Each structure stands twice: as C-alpha cells, then as structure tokens.
Amino acid sequence: MCGHRSRPSCGTNPSCDFTDSHTAAILSRYVPLKQNIFMKHSIYMTTLAIALTFCDLLHAQTIDNKIVIGAIDSIQSTILNEQRKLWVYVPNSGSANADSQQKYPVIYLLDGENHFNSVTGMAEYLSNTMIIPEMIIVGIPNTNRFRDLSPTKPSESTFPLPPFVGGGEAFTSFLEKELMPYIESKYPTAPYRLMIGHSLGGLMVINTMLHHCNLFNSYLAIDPSLWWDNDLMVKQADSIFQQKKFDGKSLYIAMANNGITEGMDLTSVMKDTTEESANSRPMLLFSDVLESRKTYGLRWKFHYYPDDNHGSVTMIAAYDALRFFFDKYTIPLSYFYNAPKPSFNADSVIITHFKTASEQMGYTVLPPENFVHEEAYNMMYNNDLDRAFRLFDLNISNYPSSYNAYDSMGDYYMAKNDKEKAIIYFTKALELKEVPATRKNLRSLKLMTNR
C-alpha cells in the first residue's frame, strides 16, 4: 500500500496498543511541546510505517488464535416455523467504534453458507479502498433450499421436482416481516438494502424485484435460473416493466458461459435449441425485455462472462456489481492526486462528493469517520494545519457522539501548541469514553498549565 494512503491507525481493533486517534501521538507526544510536534519527515515516515504494519497485522479479529470475520446469530421464524441461523458481518469500525453511531447499508446474501466468506472479504477490501461503503452482511444459510428459493410450483416440469417447491413467497414474507426488522433493531443499519442471489437464489432476486421491488434498493442476480416454471419470470417481466415504477432501484444480472461453445455468439445462442444453452436463453430474453421495455427509473446492467461457468462466476460478478451499484460513492483517483496541491479544499470536495453519493443511494451518506480522520492526519503530518482543522471539525459535526472525533481535535491543538484548547477537547473526549492514553495526556497538559 502507498504509505500516505495507508490506514492511519488501528483504533478499530481493541487489541492494538495504538488507539484510533493516537497514531500521530506516537510520533509527537513524547517530543516536548515547546519543540515542533513533528519529527523530520524521513524519521516520521519510518516510525509510522512500523506502527501501521503492526496495526495491520492485528486488524482482523482473533479469538482463540483463530481469524474471525463474523458471528452466528439466529431468529425464530413463525412464518417458516423453524429456527433460522444467520451469519453476520459488521464492519470493524462499527463493532469497535460504536460511539461514533455510524450506520451501514446491509447486504442480504442468499445461500449464505456458500458465499459469505468471499462476499465479506471482498466488501471489506473494497470499502477499505473507498470503492464502496462499509456494509453489514447478513448471510442466510439454507434449511430447505428448493422450498425457499423457488417462487412458484410449476404445473409441469421436464424433470421430477420435490413436492415442497414453491415456498418462495413465504420466504420473502420471512425476509420482510421477521428478518429485516430483527436486523434493523439489533445492528447499526442504514436505510439501504442489497439482495444477492446465485442460481435459484438469483431467480428469487428477480422475483423479489418484480413483485416486491420496495424491499431492496439494489438487486444482484448471478446466473439466475430464469428457466424455472417455463421461463415464467421472463413472461411476467414483459408486462411488469410497463406498469411499475422502479425509481431509485438498481439491478445487475450476471450470466455465465452455460454451454455457449466456441464460434457461437449471443445472437446465435437465441437461435440454438440444444439443451446445453437452455439456461442461457431465458437470461438473454430477460435482457431483451429490459432493453425494449420502459423500465421507469430502473438502473440496470446485464453482463455476460464468457470465461466463467455457473460456479466460478459468483465472485467476479459480485465484484463488478458492487462497483456498479456504488459508482457515485467511489472516491475518484483525482482526489488522491489533487490532495497535495495548495489550492485543494479537501473538506468541500468530500462534502460535495458524498452529497452526490447520497442522491444515488437515497439517504444522507456521511463521509466515513475513519476516512476523514485519515485525511486530516495526512494534512497535519504535512503541516497543513488549517485544512486539517476543517476535516477534524467535519468529523465532530457528523459524529458528535464519537470520542475519537474530539480526541483527534485535541491532537490538532497539541500540534498548534494550544494547550488550553487541547485540554478542552481531551476533556470532552473523556466525557464520552474513558481511554487511558487520553487521560494520561490530559493530566500532563494540566500539569504544564498548572490546572
């Protein structure tokens, strides 16, 4: 990672000795306040790199010497008449910095036992690089997959089906009336939901979007089984897309290479009648419906992955779809290249950017506390104190319950050698959360000022 864009601290991990607002402090607080708070650049960068490397090693949560990426939860479903296990991932900034009251969009992931690890790892990595927002992920393991992920019971089928198929509407009711209220009451959720499903799960994603479109903001259908019930979803879509409004909704459909042999293109697939391409034809028909019918506000993309099969397409499709859904959230590369310029106003650029992201996502999306925190310290390290102040102040405005926001402003006033104001902000931080390092620094400042 580039040094000046690395995570500035590891305060998100309670096992790390460096608290979130004190990475700067390990470089400055042991230098007498009458001296320049910053060391020479080369020395500081070496020290910071060591500190950050140590913090990165501790970033993942470990329990009993095992890496843990989520927790098992459960809910008793009256609708389905069974206990449903849940695999839940909450971003590290949410679990460790709950005082900031930061809220997160939620991914509801079907076939959770198959895709939880990959989607969680991907989402965490992309959010760390400011491509997508940090997100809570709710993996929903199966108890009876054919029952829950089949929206209808076909009157006829070319192969035998178990008698319990067609429970998709009951499963959707479970999502809407039991699971979502439970998640939103227990976890720090923002008003944005994303549904992800693969194969039969993808079929349920399409069914949910067509018949219950207000349940989610975005829908990712990965190689969906649109052949189900004699292409019923394709036939229903033709009329639904002409009648319903989908303002503010997004859909991404990923199609794998299902029997499309060398020399065939997507046009020739539509004319093919062999069993090998039977899974692909309904997806292409659905794409044609999207293309030809007015979809009344629906933002959509259909993408064919010629180098991936039904099993391998899931990861690359999720990666591409997440970038598609949150393209207005992604911090542009120009931000990082413009930041060092004297005329660059980071605070106004950040506010404008997240205003645009808010318009796309349908609710007020605040700049992440950790991101602004990092940028403020980058400014402070470069002795650009005026711009650092505006960013620290932005975090206080957005996260007034965050200990870290006030503690960081205390660091700023230490850099300014303004002991009185540093005392004010460290005191406020300690009113919100007792942290030994801050308490120690407050005592030292009071001794220096005879208070």
C-alpha positions in Angstrom: 0.0 0.0 0.0 1.1 3.6 -0.6 2.3 5.0 2.7 0.4 8.2 2.5 -2.9 6.4 1.9 -2.5 3.6 4.4 -4.9 3.3 7.3 -3.7 5.9 9.8 -4.4 3.9 12.8 -5.7 0.6 14.1 -8.2 2.0 16.6 -10.8 -0.2 15.1 -9.0 -3.1 16.7 -9.2 -3.1 20.5 -6.2 -5.4 20.8 -3.9 -2.8 19.3 -1.9 -0.6 21.6 -2.4 2.4 19.3 -5.8 3.9 19.6 -7.6 5.3 16.6 -6.8 8.9 17.2 -3.3 8.4 18.6 -1.2 7.3 15.6 0.0 10.8 15.3 0.7 10.8 19.1 3.2 8.0 18.9 5.3 10.4 16.8 4.7 13.6 18.7 3.6 13.4 22.3 7.0 12.4 23.6 8.6 15.4 22.0 8.5 18.4 24.3 5.6 20.6 23.4 7.9 23.7 23.1 9.5 21.9 20.1 8.0 21.3 16.7 5.5 18.5 17.2 6.6 16.7 14.1 9.9 15.0 13.5 11.8 15.2 10.3 9.8 13.6 7.5 12.1 10.6 6.9 12.2 9.6 10.5 8.5 10.1 11.0 7.6 8.0 7.9 9.8 5.2 9.1 8.2 5.2 12.5 4.7 5.5 11.1 5.3 2.6 8.7 6.4 0.3 11.5 3.3 1.3 13.5 0.9 0.8 10.7 2.5 -2.6 9.8 2.0 -3.7 13.4 -1.6 -2.4 13.3 -2.4 -4.1 10.0 -1.3 -7.5 11.4 -3.8 -7.0 14.2 -6.6 -5.7 12.0 -8.5 -8.9 11.8 -10.4 -10.0 14.9 -8.8 -13.1 16.5 -10.4 -15.3 19.0 -8.6 -18.4 20.5 -5.9 -17.9 17.9 -8.4 -18.0 15.0 -9.3 -15.4 12.5 -13.0 -14.5 12.8 -14.9 -12.5 10.2 -18.4 -12.6 11.6 -20.7 -14.0 14.1 -23.5 -16.6 14.1 -26.9 -15.2 15.1 -30.4 -16.8 14.8 -34.0 -15.9 14.6 -37.1 -18.0 15.3 -39.4 -17.7 12.3 -43.1 -18.0 12.9 -43.8 -17.8 9.1 -41.4 -20.6 8.3 -42.0 -22.5 11.6 -38.3 -23.0 12.2 -35.1 -21.6 13.7 -33.0 -19.8 11.1 -29.3 -19.3 11.6 -27.7 -16.1 10.3 -24.1 -15.4 9.5 -23.5 -11.7 10.3 -20.5 -9.5 9.5 -20.4 -6.0 11.0 -17.5 -3.7 9.8 -14.7 -3.3 12.3 -15.4 0.4 12.7 -18.9 -0.5 13.7 -18.0 -3.1 16.3 -15.1 -1.2 17.9 -16.2 2.4 17.5 -19.9 2.1 18.4 -19.6 5.6 20.0 -19.5 7.1 16.5 -23.0 5.9 15.8 -22.0 5.2 12.2 -24.7 3.3 10.2 -24.2 0.8 7.4 -26.0 -0.4 4.3 -27.0 -4.1 4.5 -26.4 -7.0 2.1 -28.8 -9.8 2.4 -27.0 -12.8 1.0 -28.8 -15.9 -0.1 -27.0 -19.3 0.1 -25.0 -17.7 2.9 -23.0 -20.8 3.7 -21.6 -20.8 0.1 -20.9 -17.1 -0.4 -20.4 -15.4 3.0 -16.6 -15.6 3.1 -16.0 -14.3 -0.4 -18.5 -11.5 -0.3 -17.5 -10.4 3.2 -13.8 -10.3 2.2 -14.5 -8.5 -1.0 -16.8 -5.9 0.7 -14.2 -5.3 3.4 -11.4 -4.8 0.9 -13.4 -2.5 -1.4 -14.6 -0.4 1.5 -11.1 0.0 2.8 -10.1 1.4 -0.5 -13.2 3.7 -0.6 -14.7 2.0 -3.6 -17.9 1.1 -1.8 -19.3 1.9 1.6 -18.7 -0.3 4.6 -21.6 -2.7 4.8 -23.2 -5.1 7.2 -23.6 -8.6 5.5 -26.3 -11.0 6.6 -25.7 -14.4 5.2 -28.8 -16.6 5.2 -27.8 -20.3 5.3 -30.3 -22.8 3.8 -32.6 -25.2 5.6 -34.7 -26.2 2.6 -33.2 -24.6 -0.4 -35.6 -25.9 -3.1 -38.6 -24.8 -1.0 -37.4 -21.3 -0.1 -35.7 -20.3 -3.4 -38.4 -21.4 -5.8 -41.0 -18.7 -6.2 -43.7 -20.9 -7.8 -44.7 -24.5 -8.1 -44.6 -25.5 -11.7 -47.6 -27.3 -13.1 -45.3 -29.3 -15.3 -41.6 -29.9 -15.5 -39.2 -31.8 -17.7 -37.6 -33.4 -14.6 -39.0 -34.5 -11.3 -39.4 -31.9 -8.6 -39.8 -32.4 -4.9 -43.3 -31.8 -3.6 -42.3 -28.9 -1.3 -41.1 -26.4 -4.1 -42.8 -23.1 -4.4 -42.2 -21.6 -1.0 -40.5 -18.5 -2.3 -43.3 -16.1 -1.3 -43.3 -17.4 2.3 -39.6 -17.0 2.4 -40.0 -13.4 1.1 -42.5 -12.8 3.8 -40.0 -14.0 6.3 -37.4 -11.6 5.0 -39.8 -8.6 5.1 -41.7 -9.2 8.3 -39.2 -11.1 10.5 -35.6 -10.9 9.4 -35.3 -7.3 8.3 -37.0 -5.9 11.4 -34.7 -8.1 13.6 -31.5 -7.0 11.8 -32.6 -3.3 11.9 -33.4 -3.4 15.6 -30.1 -5.1 16.6 -27.4 -3.8 14.2 -26.4 -0.2 13.2 -28.2 -0.3 9.8 -28.6 2.5 7.3 -31.8 2.6 5.1 -30.2 0.8 2.2 -30.6 -2.9 1.4 -28.9 -5.0 -1.3 -30.1 -8.5 -2.2 -27.6 -11.0 -3.7 -28.5 -14.5 -5.0 -26.9 -17.1 -7.3 -28.7 -19.7 -9.4 -32.0 -20.4 -7.7 -31.1 -17.5 -5.4 -30.8 -15.3 -8.5 -34.2 -16.4 -9.5 -35.5 -15.3 -6.1 -33.7 -11.9 -6.6 -35.6 -11.4 -9.9 -38.9 -12.5 -8.4 -38.4 -10.1 -5.4 -37.6 -7.2 -7.7 -40.6 -7.8 -9.9 -43.2 -8.4 -7.2 -41.7 -6.8 -4.1 -39.5 -4.1 -5.5 -39.6 -1.8 -2.5 -37.9 -4.4 -0.2 -34.5 -3.6 -1.5 -32.6 -0.7 -3.1 -30.4 -2.9 -5.3 -30.6 -6.4 -6.7 -27.8 -8.7 -7.9 -28.9 -11.9 -9.8 -25.9 -14.1 -10.5 -26.6 -16.6 -13.3 -30.3 -16.7 -12.3 -32.4 -19.8 -13.0 -34.8 -18.0 -15.2 -35.7 -21.2 -16.9 -37.8 -22.0 -13.8 -41.5 -22.7 -14.5 -41.2 -22.5 -18.2 -39.5 -19.0 -18.2 -42.3 -17.6 -16.0 -40.2 -14.6 -14.7 -39.3 -13.6 -18.2 -43.0 -13.6 -19.2 -44.1 -11.7 -16.1 -41.4 -9.1 -16.6 -42.7 -8.1 -20.0 -45.9 -6.6 -18.5 -44.5 -5.6 -15.1 -41.8 -3.3 -16.6 -44.5 -1.4 -18.5 -46.7 -0.9 -15.4 -44.5 -0.5 -12.3 -42.1 2.3 -11.4 -38.6 1.4 -10.2 -37.3 4.8 -9.3 -34.1 4.6 -7.3 -33.7 0.8 -7.8 -30.7 -0.9 -9.4 -30.4 -4.3 -11.0 -27.3 -6.2 -12.1 -27.6 -9.5 -13.9 -24.6 -11.7 -14.5 -24.7 -14.6 -17.0 -22.0 -17.3 -17.1 -21.0 -19.3 -20.1 -23.6 -22.1 -19.9 -22.9 -24.3 -23.0 -22.0 -21.4 -25.3 -19.4 -23.2 -27.4 -16.6 -21.7 -29.5 -17.9 -20.0 -32.6 -21.3 -19.1 -31.0 -22.2 -15.5 -30.1 -25.1 -14.4 -28.0 -27.3 -13.9 -31.2 -26.7 -17.4 -32.3 -27.5 -18.7 -28.8 -31.0 -17.3 -29.1 -31.5 -19.5 -32.2 -30.0 -22.6 -30.7 -32.3 -25.3 -29.5 -29.9 -27.6 -27.7 -30.1 -28.5 -24.1 -26.6 -27.0 -23.5 -27.7 -23.4 -23.9 -31.1 -23.8 -22.3 -30.1 -22.0 -19.2 -28.7 -19.0 -21.1 -31.6 -18.3 -23.4 -34.1 -17.1 -20.7 -31.5 -14.7 -19.3 -30.9 -13.3 -22.8 -34.7 -13.0 -23.3 -34.9 -11.1 -19.9 -32.1 -8.8 -21.1 -34.1 -8.1 -24.3 -37.2 -7.2 -22.2 -35.1 -4.8 -20.2 -33.8 -3.3 -23.4 -37.0 -3.0 -25.2 -39.5 -2.0 -22.5 -39.6 1.1 -20.5 -38.4 0.3 -17.0 -39.5 3.5 -15.3 -36.4 4.6 -13.4 -34.7 1.2 -13.1 -30.9 1.5 -13.4 -29.7 -1.9 -14.7 -26.8 -3.7 -16.3 -26.6 -7.1 -17.9 -23.1 -8.6 -18.3 -22.0 -11.9 -19.9 -18.9 -13.6 -18.5 -17.6 -15.9 -21.3 -14.7 -17.2 -19.3 -16.7 -18.3 -16.3 -19.0 -21.2 -15.7 -22.1 -21.3 -13.4 -19.9 -21.9 -10.3 -17.0 -19.6 -10.9 -18.9 -16.5 -12.0 -20.1 -15.6 -8.5 -17.0 -13.8 -7.2 -16.3 -11.7 -10.3 -20.0 -10.9 -10.7 -20.2 -9.7 -7.1 -17.1 -7.5 -7.5 -18.4 -5.9 -10.7 -21.9 -5.4 -9.3 -20.8 -3.8 -6.1 -18.8 -1.3 -8.2 -21.8 -0.7 -10.4 -24.2 -0.1 -7.5 -21.9 2.3 -5.7 -20.2 4.1 -8.6 -21.1 7.5 -7.2 -19.7 6.5 -3.8 -16.3 5.6 -5.1 -13.7 8.2 -4.3 -12.2 9.2 -7.7 -8.4 8.8 -8.3 -8.2 12.5 -9.0 -8.9 13.2 -5.3 -5.7 11.4 -4.2 -3.6 13.1 -6.9 -5.0 16.6 -6.2 -4.8 16.4 -2.4 -1.3 17.7 -2.0 -1.9 20.9 -4.1 -2.1 24.1 -2.2 -5.5 25.1 -3.8 -7.1 21.7 -2.9 -10.0 22.1 -0.4 -10.4 18.6 0.9 -13.4 19.4 3.1 -15.5 20.9 0.4 -14.6 18.2 -2.1 -15.5 15.5 0.4 -18.8 17.2 1.3 -19.7 17.6 -2.4 -18.8 14.0 -3.3 -20.9 12.5 -0.5 -23.8 14.7 -1.4 -23.7 13.1 -4.8 -23.4 9.6 -3.3 -26.4 10.4 -1.0 -28.5 11.3 -4.1 -27.8 7.9 -5.7 -28.3 5.9 -2.5 -31.4 7.6 -1.4 -30.4 8.7 2.1 -27.8 11.0 3.7 -24.5 9.2 3.4 -21.9 10.8 5.7 -18.2 10.7 4.9 -16.9 7.7 6.9 -15.3 8.9 10.1 -12.1 6.8 9.6 -11.6 8.2 6.1 -11.9 11.8 7.1 -9.8 11.1 10.2 -7.0 9.7 7.9 -7.1 12.6 5.6 -7.0 15.1 8.5 -3.9 13.4 9.9 -2.3 13.4 6.4 -2.8 17.2 6.3 -1.4 17.6 9.8 1.6 15.4 9.0 2.3 17.8 6.1 2.0 20.8 8.5 -1.2 21.9 6.7 -3.0 22.7 9.9 -5.8 24.9 8.5 -7.1 22.1 6.2 -6.5 19.5 8.9 -8.7 21.6 11.3 -11.6 21.7 8.7 -11.5 17.9 8.4 -11.4 17.3 12.1 -14.2 19.7 12.6 -16.2 17.9 9.9 -16.0 14.7 11.9 -17.2 16.4 15.0 -20.1 17.8 13.1 -21.0 14.4 11.5 -20.2 12.2 14.5 -20.9 14.3 17.7 -21.1 11.2 19.9 -17.6 10.0 18.8 -14.9 10.0 21.4 -12.4 9.8 18.6 -13.6 12.9 16.8 -12.9 15.1 19.9 -9.7 13.3 20.8 -8.4 14.0 17.3 -9.1 17.7 17.6 -7.1 17.5 20.9 -4.2 16.2 18.8 -4.7 19.1 16.4 -4.4 21.7 19.2 -1.4 19.9 20.5 0.2 20.3 17.1 -0.8 24.0 17.3 0.8 24.1 20.8 -2.5 25.4 22.1 -2.6 23.6 25.4 -5.8 25.2 26.7 -7.9 24.1 23.8 -6.3 20.7 23.7 -7.4 20.3 27.3 -11.0 21.2 26.3 -11.2 18.6 23.6 -9.5 15.9 25.5 -11.9 16.5 28.4 -14.8 16.3 26.0 -13.5 13.0 24.6 -13.2 11.5 28.0 -16.7 12.5 28.9 -17.8 10.2 26.0 -15.3 7.4 26.6 -12.6 6.7 29.1 -9.3 5.9 27.4 -6.1 5.6 29.5 -3.9 7.3 26.9 -6.1 10.3 26.6 -6.4 10.5 30.4 -2.6 10.4 30.7 -2.2 13.2 28.2 -4.8 15.3 29.8 -3.1 15.0 33.2 0.3 16.0 31.6 -1.3 19.1 29.9 -2.9 20.2 33.2 0.5 19.9 35.0 2.1 22.0 32.3 -0.6 24.7 32.6 -0.9 24.5 36.4 -4.6 23.5 36.2 
